Amino acid sequence: MHRRPSSRAVRALASALAAGTLLTCAACSGGGDGTDGDSASEVAASPLAAEPRIASPRTDRAASPRAEKSAAPVLTPAGAKTALITEADLEDNWTQVKDAATWGDQLIVGKVDVADFLTAKTNAADCQKLLDALYDDDLLGKPSGASALTGFEESNSRLLYQVAAYDRARLGASLNWLKTLPVKCDQFTATDSKGGRRTVQVIESPVPSVGDARQGLQVTVTGTSGSEPTTLTVELAVVRVGTDAITVTSGGLDGTEADTTETAVRQGTARLKDVLAGRTPAAQPGDVD
């Protein structure tokens, strides 16, 4: 025969159960998120109320600020124009022109003599691509997004400056292609439409250590213009900033000016970074940190 519990024992057990319920509710409602959750009675009644939370790896990673990658800034048409260098960014007496988009030196136009490439015929195609890209001003291929260009003149020299957004994979491939040209196209012959022969030399040139990646080339074309011996020297500098890039093409019949190219690269990279960061670019070289 079972004995009935005393009233004192019943009251003690009820008090213990009530205390346990209050502790459970306090643990569930103490998240501190400041939002209105379930009522205490609903939480206490839930069979999952006292169970530890099993975190979803995907959910937790998404919620972590460190795990989230901020979206890359997108270069807009207005931003591309703002990122262009100005006369104030260059030294000496460079004058900005309005017809830079129509530039194209006829000395660059020519058909590569494949006979110069006895053991590497495919290199001839790369050298032809270089000449065509120099004339068309698309060394990095066609932009995939916003783009802008401007040009400057000083005596017999010109400087073309471009800013554009590109497909990341294609931009990387274009930079890698440029790196191979001093070997593939170190020297070759090109023929113009009248049969005139020109000697083309390609060497690597230094570029300031700015941006995420960079490549520089110097292309020299020796031929005749109006029956007179003529030499055109063009310096190229490309700098990648994320998926955008600046391209500087400078030179002319008087040779190149390495200092001007370097200034354009440094100032241009700083301006592009400012635009992508939502800042207003500095107006003069002395104002850039």
KADA-V240435 format. One record per backbone hydrogen bond with DSSP energy under -1.0 kcal/mol. NH is the residue of the N-H (numbers start at 1). CO is the residue of the C=O. E is the energy in kcal/mol with one decimal. If there is no record, write none. Layout:
NH,CO,E + NH,CO,E
This chain:
10,6,-2.1 + 11,7,-2.2 + 12,8,-1.9 + 13,9,-2.5 + 14,10,-2.3 + 15,11,-2.0 + 16,12,-2.0 + 17,13,-2.3 + 18,14,-2.3 + 19,15,-2.2 + 20,16,-2.3 + 21,17,-2.3 + 22,18,-2.2 + 23,19,-2.2 + 24,20,-2.2 + 25,21,-2.4 + 26,22,-2.4 + 27,23,-2.2 + 28,24,-1.9 + 29,25,-2.2 + 43,39,-2.2 + 44,40,-2.5 + 45,41,-1.7 + 49,46,-1.4 + 60,56,-2.9 + 61,57,-2.3 + 62,58,-2.1 + 63,59,-1.8 + 64,60,-1.1 + 68,64,-1.5 + 80,76,-2.7 + 81,77,-1.8 + 82,78,-2.1 + 83,79,-1.9 + 89,86,-1.3 + 90,87,-1.0 + 95,153,-2.6 + 97,151,-2.5 + 102,99,-1.8 + 103,100,-1.5 + 108,105,-1.5 + 111,191,-2.8 + 113,189,-3.3 + 116,113,-1.8 + 117,114,-2.0 + 123,120,-1.3 + 124,121,-1.0 + 126,122,-1.2 + 127,123,-2.2 + 128,124,-2.2 + 129,125,-2.2 + 130,126,-1.9 + 131,127,-2.1 + 132,128,-2.5 + 133,129,-2.5 + 134,130,-2.3 + 135,131,-1.9 + 136,132,-2.4 + 137,133,-1.1 + 138,133,-1.6 + 141,138,-1.8 + 144,165,-1.8 + 145,165,-1.5 + 148,163,-2.4 + 150,161,-2.4 + 152,159,-2.3 + 153,95,-2.3 + 154,157,-2.2 + 157,154,-2.2 + 158,251,-2.8 + 159,152,-2.4 + 160,249,-3.2 + 161,150,-3.0 + 162,247,-2.2 + 163,148,-2.7 + 164,245,-1.9 + 165,146,-2.2 + 166,243,-2.7 + 171,167,-2.7 + 172,168,-2.3 + 173,169,-2.2 + 174,170,-2.3 + 175,171,-2.1 + 176,172,-2.2 + 177,173,-2.1 + 178,174,-2.2 + 179,175,-1.7 + 183,180,-1.1 + 184,180,-2.5 + 185,181,-3.1 + 188,200,-2.2 + 190,198,-2.6 + 191,111,-2.5 + 192,196,-2.7 + 195,192,-1.8 + 198,190,-2.9 + 199,222,-2.4 + 200,188,-3.1 + 201,220,-2.4 + 202,186,-1.4 + 203,218,-2.2 + 205,216,-1.4 + 210,208,-2.3 + 212,240,-3.4 + 213,240,-1.0 + 215,238,-2.0 + 217,236,-1.9 + 218,203,-2.8 + 219,234,-3.1 + 220,201,-2.5 + 221,232,-3.0 + 222,199,-2.7 + 223,230,-2.9 + 225,228,-2.8 + 230,223,-3.0 + 232,221,-2.9 + 233,252,-1.9 + 234,219,-2.9 + 235,250,-3.7 + 236,217,-3.5 + 237,248,-2.1 + 238,215,-2.6 + 239,246,-2.2 + 240,213,-3.1 + 241,244,-3.1 + 244,241,-2.0 + 245,164,-2.3 + 246,239,-2.3 + 247,162,-2.0 + 248,237,-2.9 + 249,160,-2.5 + 250,235,-2.5 + 251,158,-2.1 + 252,233,-1.7 + 255,252,-1.3 + 261,257,-2.1 + 262,258,-2.6 + 263,259,-2.4 + 264,260,-2.6 + 265,261,-2.3 + 266,262,-2.7 + 267,263,-2.9 + 268,264,-2.4 + 269,265,-2.4 + 270,266,-2.0 + 271,267,-2.3 + 272,268,-2.5 + 273,269,-2.3 + 274,270,-2.2 + 275,271,-2.5 + 276,272,-2.4 + 277,273,-1.6 + 278,275,-1.4 + 279,274,-3.2 + 287,284,-1.8 + 288,285,-1.5
